[in-house]
């Protein structure tokens, strides 16, 4: 059933904003300099990078993904503590795409009563045309949904051209097909069944909510005893109690999951507020005040029945804890991004042999050193070893340039380089069996430093 009102307008606004971002964000450009992708949001699997505007994430920085998942979970918990399943009603992809598919259905086949009459009609040109129009539009939206998804994994304009000319990678066609089918099936056919039977969030949410969370509530203290408008007015004329609910069932027909909110909070209710809009429209027609169904708490309904003052507490220990956790995790991630290094070094000690004792009394240890350069330009690094006695010699296999006996290792832009390094102890120094050492790389221009710890082994 088509519904008009405040919450329906909010849902339309959210739908246009979220789908607009999803469909068109891959085409937004962001200049990162020469030889770097200029797509603002890109998950470059081949290049092992993820880009989000000015942020570049390397594979070893997967902890940022952990932080985002924690923020998402805490955000859901906070929404739930404030207004129940508001995520489900306004922001969930299943809700957003289902709303869009229902809008198309109403504009091709008519409102609920029109569709019921159409279903009973024999097949004819009109019915076939309406059915084909609806399913064609559904498939086009589902297809573009899958197409938009793959654009986040490659340069969008280039991939669109390749896909259109049949030169796109097989994986892109495969995933477009999978997502086209799932979007068409979930949003076009399964609809509320996904929310009721497939989604785990309603079960989790029920364990997290409390009596002070705002939920779509039928204010039975005002609505009962319900009855038809004629019956209620007759009771009022006789001085008998009569509720404001005229038992029109518009709230039930407006619900996308088929919930009758007058029976109380239920698993299928996604807190979208469409029943509020439907009820308010009826209240306007019968001359009753709005708000028979509204965002409220069961505790407030009870307090009104007892003649007590009602209140809503958004700020309470539960919400403060969630906000504090969100702020803490976001602060940690922001600090890590602001202070992260653009160079790194990893060390792997040879396992066999662990050390080699030379004829002059010196001891040699071998290491595999991996240098990491996150800058989009080539850089040179001076390799040194800390913790070894004076006279220690360092050799980097294949590297001829040295500065004061320390090898200078060039590393290409936005890449890593692996070098075999040999460390020789002084011949006249008796080394301990295990000596902790630190490998230090120093960038020759900016002086940026990175370190990695290991051990030097001796007899």
Protein Blocks (a to p, Z undefined) as FASTA:
>chain_A
ZZedjklmmmmmmmmmmmmmmmmmmmpccdebehiafbfbacdfknopadehjaccdfkl
mmmmmmmmmmmmmmmmmmmmmnojllmmmmgmklmmmmmmmmmmmmmnopfklmmmmmmp
ccdfklmmmmmmmmmmmmmmmmmmmmmmmmmmccfklmmmmmmnopacfklmmmmmmmmm
mmmmmmmmnmmmmmmmmpmklmmmmmmgcfkbccddddfklmpccddfklmmmmmmnopa
cdfbeolommmmmpmnlpafknopafklgolommmmmmmmmmmmnopaehkbccddfklm
mmmmnopacdddfbafklmmmmmmmmmmmmmmmmmmmmpcfbdcdddddfbdfbdcdfko
pacdddddddddfbfbdcddddddehiaehiacddehiabdgehiacddddehiaddddd
dddddfkbccdfbdcdddddddfklopacddddddddZZ
